C-alpha cells in the first residue's frame, strides 16, 4: 500500500496534514467569510491546509412538496462557481481546495443533459422509467464512456478554475444499480 500511495499521489496531498470541510449555504457575504476563515486556519495550524468544499456552485433554492427548503444543482457541471471564490489565491496561500462533485448523478436541468444524451445513460427501473428525484437528480449508469467524458470535462474545468483536485463522491462506495 505504501508504494502505491507514493507513486500515485500528488506530493502536495501527502504534505497536507490538516483537512477541513467547507460549506456555504448561499447567504450574502458567506464566500468571503469562509475564505477568511480558511486563511485563519492556515495561519493557526502553520501547515498546508486542505478543504473539501461543498456547495461551491450557484444553485437554485426551492421549496419541496413536503415544505422543506432544498437546493438544486445541475449535476455534474454545477456551474457557475459562486461569485467571490478565488481558489487560485487560496492555493497561493497554501490552501488546497477539492470541490465536491456527485459522480453518480446527473440532473435533467443540466445543460449537458440534452447535449450529451443523458437520458440514454440514466438508470431505469424494470419498467424503463428513469429514476429522477424531485430536484431532477437522476442516477447514472457510471460504466458508460459518455459519463466518463462528462466527469473528466467537469474535473478539468474545476482544475482550470484553481482547484487542486476533485472530490468525486460515491465513486467507490455507492451500491450500484442495474442498468437496463
N, C-alpha and C positions, 0 to 999 in steps of 0.2 A: 504494500500500500504506500509506503513512504516513497519508493522510487517513482510510482505513478504520479503522486502528488507533486514531486519535484519537477517532473518533465512536463506535465500538462497544465500547470497553474501559472498564472502571471506572477512575477516577482512581487508586485505591489500587493497582491492578495495575501501572499504568505507573510508580508510585513505589516498587515493591518491587524492590530491587536484588539481594537475596540469597535464594536458594531452597535448601531442604534437603529431604531425604527423611525422613519419619518412619515408623517401622515398629516395632510392638510384636508380640511373639510370645506374648502371653498368660501371662507369668510374673508372679507376685505382686510388686506394687510397681513394675512396669515403667512404667505410665502416669505415675505421679508422677515417676519418674526421668526419663522422656522430656520431660515438661513443664518440669522444672527445667533440663534440657539446652537446650531451646528458649529459655528465658529467658536463660540464659548466652550463647547465640549472639547473641541480640538485643542484649544489653549489649556484647558483644565487638565486633560489627560496627558498632553505633551507627546502623544504618539499618533501615528497615522490612524485616521478615523474612517470607518465605512458606514454608509447609511443605506438600508433597504427602504426605498421610497415608494410609498403607496399614494394613491390619489394625486398624482403629479400632473394629470391631464385635465383640461377643461372638461366639464361634464354637464349633463342635464339633470337637474334635481326635480323629481316629480313625486306626487302622492299616489301610492299604490292602492289597489282595490280595498285593502284592509285599513286604509287611512294612514299608514306609516309613510314617512318621508324616505325615499330611496334615491340612489344616484345611478344614473345610466351612463355608461361609457360606450364608445364604439370600439369593440374589440376587433382585431388586435391592434389597430393603428393608434387608437387613443389620442389622436392629435386634435388640436394643438396642445403643446405644453402650457400649463398655467402661466400667465404673464408674471414676470418677476424672477423666475428661476434662472440661475446662472450657474449651471453645472461646471462649466469650464473654469470659472473663477473659484468655485469651491475646490476643484481639483488642484488648482494652483496653490491653494492654501492647505493641501494635504488631506482633503476630504474626498473620498471616493463614493460616488453615487451609483447605486444599482436600482434603477426603476423597476417596479413590479409590472409584469405582463402575464395575463392569464393565457397560458399556452395551449389550452384545450377548449377554448370557447371563442366563437365569433359572435358578431352582433348583426342582425339583419339591417340595422341602421348605419353600419359602417360603409364608407364609400367603396371599399374594396369588395363588399359582399356581392354586388352585381358584376363588377368588372372582373373579379377572379372566380366567378361561378361558385360562390359559397354554398348555394342551395345543393349543388352536386356533391359536396363533400360533408354535408351536415349528417349527423347521426339521426337515424329514424327509428321509430318503433316498428313492430312487426306489421302494422297496417300501412307503413310507408309515410307516416306523418313525421315532420321534423319535431324535435323536442325543444321548442322555443319557450323561454321563460317570459314572464310579463314584461320585462325590460328589453326583450329582443335577443337576450343571450341564448346562444344555441351551441350545444356540444358538437365538436367537430371530429371527424374520423382522422385522427392525427397521423395515420400511416400514409396519407395522400401527399404526393410530391408537391402539388399546388399549395398545400398547407405549409409544408416545409419552406417553400419560397416566401410565403407571407410572413412567417416567423423570422426568416433571415432578413427580409426587407425592413421589417419593423425594428429589428435589432440594429441594423446598420444605421438607420435613421436616428435611433437613440444615441448610438456611439458618436455620430456626427454632431449631435447636439451637446456633447460633452460628458455623457455617461461613461463610466469606466467599465461597465459590464451590464448585463441584463439579468434580472431575477425572473426566470420563467417558472412560475408556479404550476404545480400539478404535473409537470412533465414525467416524473418518475414515481409519483405516489398515488395518483388518482386511479381508482379502479376503472379499467377500460370497459366500454360498452361495445356490443357487437355493431358492426357497420353493415347495414342492409342495402 
